[in-house]
Amino acid sequence: MTWRGWHVLVVVLLTAVLAAGTALIAAQRAGRAAEVSARQMCGVVVALDDAYREAPPQTPAGQRIADSIAALRTEFGCP
């Protein structure tokens, strides 16, 4: 392989490594943002679930909502 061929190969490999690194950093930041969002949602879910536990709903629709909120609390791992 000629000098120019090696040069092209090195440039392509470096570009691939940089692109992979950028993708990993972006994925890591997105994961952190999702964790923060879930923690913020915990406050809302806990407040709703506590309210539904104190005064259980009287209608079937209300009961389904209360069950969904309780399931979300468990899914998010809220206290």
Secondary structure, 3 states (H helix, E strand, C coil): CCHHHHHHHHHHHHHHHHHHHHHHHHHHHHHHHHHHHHHHHHHHHHHHHHHHHHCCCCCHHHHHHHHHHHHHHHHHCCC
